[in-house]
Amino acid sequence: MSIRSRRLMLACLVLPALLGCLSLESPAVAPLPPGGTHVLFIGNSLTYVHDLPDIVERLGALTGDTIRTATLAKPNYALLDHLADGGAKPIIQRERWNVVVMQQGSSALTEGRTWLYAGVDSLAPYIRAAGGIPALYEVWPTADRAFDVPKVRESYLTAALRVNGRFFPAGTAWQEAWKRDSTLALYEPDGLHPSRTGSFLAALVMYEQLTGKDARALPAVAYADGGSLALSTSTIRLLQEAAHAANVRGMTR
């Protein structure tokens, strides 16, 4: 039995009508044009729902930063699944990625944490050999296990430290946002996938990490699903502040 078939959170079967999870995995990864910062995302629906990589590109463009992204993401996949099906290694080796962003489920419990470490430890040498930097996209627990936020952070932070990689604290940014407004709807109704607002907040974290620029200096515009996202100026400013606060905390435990 594969890792993904044993997953306790088969989220893409919960709301297929809402999220299209059964058919929304990333398309074939095409070579990127030269120039800019090349970023490869390896993960599952927490990456491809609402097209997080595209949001990151759009945020970069606002400040003249060319971020080119490609995505290898499939429903319910752990990183070890990407290794097992043979898809990850050739894509990593095909071109020089500046950063390879890795993500799976919350990995708060022992089994998921073990899979996370094994996947990251296995992929990192290929990433380094290709001239890239491994990075961990810290996600969040399911809504009914909100108390696991510290464990999720610990799992992803430890995984990054194990390979001397970078840490993109999106889940921590969610927590920072809720400190400022506990009513923010960052989950989809399934209690696992990010809402459009949740994906936008995660992208703000990555924008800062990839450009070295302060998200609070961005214009008050938001994106999701390949286009604009209607949020109030005050909400966008709050999300920018939350992303910045999470990155300032950085890799401290």
C-alpha positions as CSV (number, residue, x, y, z in Angstrom):
1,M,0.0,0.0,0.0
2,S,1.4,3.4,-1.0
3,I,1.9,6.3,1.4
4,R,-0.9,8.3,-0.2
5,S,-3.4,5.4,0.0
6,R,-2.8,5.2,3.7
7,R,-3.3,8.9,4.2
8,L,-5.8,9.8,6.9
9,M,-6.7,13.1,5.2
10,L,-7.9,12.2,1.7
11,A,-8.9,15.8,1.3
12,C,-9.5,15.8,-2.4
13,L,-12.3,13.4,-2.1
14,V,-14.2,15.7,0.3
15,L,-15.1,18.6,-2.0
16,P,-14.5,17.6,-5.6
17,A,-17.2,19.9,-6.8
18,L,-15.7,22.9,-5.0
19,L,-12.1,22.3,-5.6
20,G,-11.9,20.0,-8.6
21,C,-9.3,18.0,-6.8
22,L,-9.8,14.8,-8.9
23,S,-8.7,16.6,-12.1
24,L,-6.7,19.6,-10.9
25,E,-3.2,18.2,-10.5
26,S,-0.5,20.2,-12.1
27,P,0.0,19.7,-15.9
28,A,3.2,18.4,-17.4
29,V,6.1,20.5,-16.3
30,A,7.4,22.4,-19.3
31,P,10.9,24.0,-19.4
32,L,11.0,27.6,-18.3
33,P,12.4,30.5,-20.3
34,P,15.7,31.9,-19.2
35,G,16.1,34.8,-16.8
36,G,14.6,35.6,-13.4
37,T,14.4,33.4,-10.4
38,H,13.4,29.8,-11.3
39,V,11.3,28.1,-8.6
40,L,10.0,24.5,-8.7
41,F,7.1,23.5,-6.4
42,I,6.8,19.9,-5.4
43,G,3.7,19.0,-3.4
44,N,0.0,18.3,-3.6
45,S,-3.3,20.1,-3.6
46,L,-2.2,22.5,-0.9
47,T,0.1,23.9,-3.5
48,Y,-2.0,23.8,-6.7
49,V,-5.4,24.8,-5.2
50,H,-5.9,28.5,-6.2
51,D,-2.6,28.3,-8.1
52,L,-0.2,29.4,-5.4
53,P,2.8,29.5,-7.7
54,D,1.0,31.9,-10.1
55,I,0.2,34.2,-7.1
56,V,3.9,34.3,-6.2
57,E,4.8,35.2,-9.8
58,R,2.2,38.0,-9.9
59,L,3.4,39.5,-6.6
60,G,7.0,39.5,-7.9
61,A,5.9,41.3,-11.0
62,L,4.5,44.1,-8.9
63,T,8.0,45.1,-7.8
64,G,9.9,44.2,-11.0
65,D,11.0,40.8,-9.8
66,T,10.8,38.1,-12.4
67,I,9.9,34.8,-10.7
68,R,9.3,31.9,-13.0
69,T,7.6,28.9,-11.5
70,A,6.9,25.3,-12.4
71,T,4.8,22.8,-10.4
72,L,4.8,19.1,-9.8
73,A,1.8,18.5,-7.6
74,K,-0.6,15.6,-7.4
75,P,-3.6,14.9,-5.1
76,N,-2.8,13.4,-1.7
77,Y,0.9,13.0,-2.6
78,A,3.7,13.0,0.0
79,L,7.2,13.8,-1.1
80,L,8.1,10.1,-1.1
81,D,5.3,9.4,-3.6
82,H,6.9,11.9,-6.0
83,L,10.1,9.9,-5.6
84,A,8.4,6.5,-6.0
85,D,6.6,7.4,-9.2
86,G,9.9,8.6,-10.8
87,G,8.6,12.1,-11.6
88,A,10.6,14.4,-9.3
89,K,14.2,13.5,-10.0
90,P,14.3,14.1,-13.7
91,I,12.5,17.4,-13.4
92,I,14.9,18.6,-10.7
93,Q,17.9,17.6,-12.9
94,R,16.5,19.1,-16.1
95,E,17.4,22.7,-15.4
96,R,19.0,24.9,-12.8
97,W,16.3,25.7,-10.2
98,N,17.2,28.5,-7.9
99,V,14.8,27.2,-5.3
100,V,12.8,24.0,-5.0
101,V,9.9,24.3,-2.6
102,M,8.7,21.1,-1.0
103,Q,5.4,20.4,0.7
104,Q,3.2,17.6,1.9
105,G,0.4,17.3,4.5
106,S,0.6,18.8,8.0
107,S,3.1,16.1,9.1
108,A,2.4,16.9,12.7
109,L,2.1,13.3,13.8
110,T,5.0,10.8,14.0
111,E,4.2,8.9,10.8
112,G,3.8,12.0,8.6
113,R,6.8,13.6,10.1
114,T,8.9,10.5,9.3
115,W,7.7,10.6,5.7
116,L,8.5,14.3,5.5
117,Y,12.0,13.9,6.7
118,A,12.6,10.9,4.5
119,G,11.3,12.7,1.4
120,V,13.3,15.9,2.0
121,D,16.5,14.1,2.9
122,S,16.1,12.1,-0.3
123,L,15.3,15.0,-2.6
124,A,17.8,17.6,-1.2
125,P,20.9,16.0,-2.7
126,Y,19.4,16.1,-6.2
127,I,18.4,19.8,-5.7
128,R,21.9,20.7,-4.4
129,A,23.6,18.8,-7.3
130,A,21.5,20.8,-9.8
131,G,22.6,24.1,-8.2
132,G,19.4,24.8,-6.3
133,I,18.4,25.5,-2.7
134,P,15.8,23.2,-1.0
135,A,13.0,25.0,0.8
136,L,10.1,23.8,3.0
137,Y,6.6,25.2,2.6
138,E,5.2,25.0,6.1
139,V,1.5,24.3,5.9
140,W,-1.1,24.0,8.7
141,P,-3.1,21.3,10.4
142,T,-6.7,20.6,9.6
143,A,-9.2,23.0,11.2
144,D,-10.3,20.4,13.8
145,R,-6.6,20.0,15.0
146,A,-5.7,23.7,15.2
147,F,-3.8,22.8,18.4
148,D,-1.2,21.1,16.2
149,V,0.1,24.3,14.7
150,P,3.3,24.2,16.8
151,K,3.9,20.5,15.8
152,V,3.5,21.4,12.1
153,R,6.0,24.2,12.4
154,E,8.4,21.9,14.3
155,S,8.2,19.2,11.6
156,Y,8.8,21.6,8.6
157,L,11.4,23.7,10.4
158,T,13.3,20.6,11.4
159,A,13.1,19.2,7.9
160,A,14.6,22.5,6.6
161,L,17.4,22.5,9.1
162,R,18.3,18.8,8.4
163,V,19.2,19.8,4.8
164,N,20.4,23.4,5.5
165,G,17.5,24.6,3.5
166,R,15.1,27.5,3.6
167,F,11.9,27.7,5.6
168,F,8.8,29.4,4.2
169,P,6.5,29.7,7.3
170,A,3.0,30.0,5.7
171,G,1.3,28.1,8.6
172,T,2.9,30.5,11.0
173,A,1.7,33.4,8.9
174,W,-1.9,32.0,9.2
175,Q,-1.5,32.1,13.0
176,E,-0.1,35.6,12.9
177,A,-3.1,36.7,10.8
178,W,-5.6,35.1,13.2
179,K,-3.9,37.0,16.1
180,R,-4.9,40.2,14.2
181,D,-8.4,39.0,13.1
182,S,-9.7,35.7,14.4
183,T,-12.6,35.8,11.9
184,L,-10.4,35.5,8.8
185,A,-11.6,32.6,6.6
186,L,-8.2,31.0,5.6
187,Y,-9.7,27.5,5.2
188,E,-12.0,26.2,2.5
189,P,-15.2,24.6,4.1
190,D,-13.4,21.2,4.1
191,G,-11.2,22.4,6.9
192,L,-8.0,21.4,5.1
193,H,-7.4,23.3,1.9
194,P,-6.6,27.0,1.9
195,S,-9.2,29.5,0.9
196,R,-8.2,32.0,-1.8
197,T,-7.3,34.3,1.1
198,G,-5.2,31.5,2.7
199,S,-3.3,30.8,-0.5
200,F,-2.7,34.6,-1.0
201,L,-1.2,34.8,2.5
202,A,1.1,31.9,1.8
203,A,2.3,33.5,-1.4
204,L,3.1,36.7,0.5
205,V,5.4,34.8,2.7
206,M,7.1,33.3,-0.3
207,Y,7.3,36.7,-2.1
208,E,9.4,38.1,0.8
209,Q,11.6,35.0,0.9
210,L,12.3,35.0,-2.8
211,T,12.8,38.7,-3.4
212,G,14.2,39.9,0.0
213,K,11.6,42.7,-0.1
214,D,9.1,43.7,2.6
215,A,5.5,42.5,1.7
216,R,4.2,45.5,3.6
217,A,5.5,47.7,0.9
218,L,3.5,46.0,-1.8
219,P,0.4,47.7,-3.2
220,A,-2.9,46.7,-1.7
221,V,-3.8,44.2,-4.4
222,A,-4.5,40.5,-4.1
223,Y,-4.5,37.5,-6.5
224,A,-5.8,33.9,-6.6
225,D,-6.9,31.4,-9.3
226,G,-5.0,33.2,-12.1
227,G,-6.6,36.6,-11.5
228,S,-7.5,39.3,-9.1
229,L,-8.9,38.6,-5.6
230,A,-11.4,41.0,-4.1
231,L,-10.2,41.8,-0.6
232,S,-10.5,45.1,1.3
233,T,-7.4,47.2,1.6
234,S,-7.5,46.7,5.4
235,T,-7.5,42.9,5.0
236,I,-4.7,43.0,2.4
237,R,-2.6,45.2,4.8
238,L,-3.3,42.8,7.6
239,L,-2.2,39.8,5.6
240,Q,1.0,41.6,4.5
241,E,1.8,42.3,8.1
242,A,1.1,38.7,9.1
243,A,3.4,37.4,6.4
244,H,6.2,39.8,7.4
245,A,5.8,38.9,11.1
246,A,6.1,35.2,10.3
247,N,9.3,35.8,8.2
248,V,10.8,38.0,10.9
249,R,10.4,35.1,13.3
250,G,12.3,33.1,10.8
251,M,13.8,29.7,11.8
252,T,13.7,30.3,15.5
253,R,11.9,27.6,17.5
